Amino acid sequence: MTTLDSRFAEALRAIEDRGQLRRLQPMQLAPQGRLLRDGGEFLDFSSNDYLGLSRHPLLIERASAWAAEMGAGAGASRLVTGTSSAHLAVEAKIAAFKGTEAALLFASGWQANAAVIPALVKAAPGAAVFTDRLIHASLHQGCAAAGVRQIRFRHNDLDDLETLLASKGKDAPARIIVTESVFSMDGDRADMQRLAAIARAHDAFLFVDEAHATGVLGPGGAGLSATVPGSVDLVMGTFSKALGGFGAYVAGSRLLCDYLINACGGFIFSTAPPPAVLGAIDAALDLVPSMDAERRHLADLAERLRSGLREIDLDTGPSTTQIVPAIVGEARTALELSRKLADRGIVAAAIRPPTVPNGTSRLRLALRASQETGDIERLLAAIRETR
């Protein structure tokens, strides 16, 4: 027993009383939009493997080949001995994919967001940081680590952003706008054209998290930032979702990336990504631009799911992407619905506060291009039965 054990136990009891207790459960992704759990196969509506690339033979083959050639680990951080020619080649490939001058690899999206924002603010002390209220927790963490007080605008309300920029940003030494292109809990999109115009009008640095858009949206799956080429100053994205692997990237100007190499602690002090991870990224970047048919199929599945949920009076919020919330209200209601679906061989994770606001607990339904329309109908039929 440690001196804090009684406090841990008390905190866990309080979490359980609120219906928010979380536990780890072993699972394994399987082909055709399935996963393996408890010795059985389930229809999967909770993974972010949007294009089904985590099981693609090219990713597996190249990850294995690069590990066999270069070893299991990178050996050090990037500024010591951790940078190989493979790291530089993959970063150049990311920059070409995103249409930017340069790119940098990070261990995860959380690490990138939490580490890059403090580096940006370090370059512009006193900067006013404007954030969408529903940005990811990692971006809030980055702002906290930077010691800035966020100026939050209403979710996707760009009129509110403009008002705040005019009233609170005009006298600041710099202005930074932080948002996402696709929001992970509601599946809605930011208006990239208008965001870009606002940033230009107010001489603001535009930071866009494309974790859930990379691979799925934009020309060739390059994300929504690719619809406004040259207008987003910093794009962060991940390889752990539609690209089927692991890790994250930051893409922008050569000057920006050179600065981050020298000022971003999360980059400087982290061991470089290992060869197997690089191989999977490299293979995914070869495949994604040609996957328009998969992207169209994914969009069709999402539209059918939204219309079906609305037919049974479930709120799908502002979703327009492969992420479709089925908002039920209370945490216990969401948990019970998730359990009943699991009894029918369907995994649909219940998302509860504090991840989402009180009263908006939901099933967060994430679709995979390897699924079929029949899978959507099976899910809808199961929800109708359980309700």
C-alpha positions, 0 to 999 in steps of 0.5 A: 500500500502506498500513501495514495492508495486510499485516494486512488480507490476513492477517486475510482469509486466516484468515477464509477458512481458517475458511470464513467469508469473505464477499463482496458479490454484486449481486441484485435483488428480483423479484415472486412471491418471486423475485430476479434474480442472475447474469443469471437468476431465482432462487427467494428464501428469504433476503430479509426482504421477508416481505409482498412490499411492496418491489414493491407499486405503492402504496409505489413510487407514494407514494415517487415522489410524495413525492420529486417534491413534497419533493425527494431529501433532508431537508437536515439533522438533525431538530433543525436544519431536517430535520423536516418536517410529513411526518416528524411525520405519519408518526411519529404514524401509527407511534404509532397503529399501535403503540398508543403515545403517540409514536414517532421515526424512525431511519435503521436498526434498527442505528442505533436499537438502538446509539444508544438503549441508551446514552441510556437508561443515561445517564438511569439511571447504574448501571442493571442491564441484563438481556439475552437471550443471543441478542439482535441484534449491534446491541443488544450494540453499544448496551450496549458503547457505554453502557459497561455489563456485560450480565447475560445470561439464557439464551435465552428462559429467563424463570425465569433472568431472574427469578432474575437480577433478584432476585439482581443487580437488586434494589440497582441504581438501575434495571433494564432488560430488553432482548430481541426478540419474534422472534429473527432466526436461530432464528425463535422468539418471546419470551413477551410476557405473562410478560415484561411481568409480570416487568418489572412485578414488578421495576419494570424498563424493558422494551425489545423489538426487533420488527424481525422481528415488525412487519407479520407478527405481532400484531393487524393486524401491529402486532407481539407487543408489541401483544398486551400493550398498554401493557406494553412501555416501548420498542418498536423496529422496522424498515420494511426487512423486512415493511414493504418499505422502509427505516428504523426506529422507536422507539415509547413514551411521549411523555416517552420520545420527548421525552427521546430527542430531547434525549439520543440521539446517533444521533437528534440527529446524523443527517440526517433520513430523505428524503421517498421513504423517508417515502412508502414507510413511509406507504403500508406503514402504510396496507396492513399492517393489512388484510393478515391473509390474507397473514399467514395464508398466510405462517404456513402456508408456514412450517409446511409448510417446518418439517414437510418439513425434519423429515421429512428429518432437518433440525433447525429449532430452536425456529422458530414464525415465517416464519424457519425455520433448517435447521441443518446444523452445520459452516460448510463444510457450510452453504456447500456446501448453499447452493451446490448449491441455487443451482445449482438456481435457489434462493437460501438463504443460509448463516449461519455463526459468528460470527453463530450459535454454533459447530456451528450453521451453517445455512440461514436460510430466510426466507419471503415471502407472495408465494410458494406451497406449490409453491415450498416443495415445490421447495425441499424436493425440492432439499434432499433431492437435494443431501443 
